[in-house]
Amino acid sequence: MLGSPFGGSKPEADHARRVKEWVRSVAPPSAEAHIMVTQVACPDADCPDVETIIAIMEPGAPARRYKIFKSIAQVTQEDVLATITLSDAASHSRALEQKK
């Protein structure tokens, strides 16, 4: 099996690419944005062994980060939609509360 230059396997890189496509369809970032998708070991005792981290980094804006408590290979388009939608709605709600 071929490895990627970043140490991940080709199947993992293919899964990450697929997740990035879903992110672009759910939360289209600007053309200058960078989307990072990675699988990491979860250090917390209360979470599964691995989690998928999605970060959307746009120039001049704070990075938006999302966690899905599954391996990259297990992440579905529905997971991406639900995670981003719920997280963004919660962020918007907090911002409205801070303005009061």
Buried (B, 14 or more C-beta within 10 A) or exposed (E): EEEEEEEBEEEBBBBBEBBBEBBEEBBEBEEEBEBBBBBEEBEEEEEEEBBBBBBBBBEEEEEBEBBBBBBBBBBEBEBBBEBBEEBBEEEEEEEEEEEE
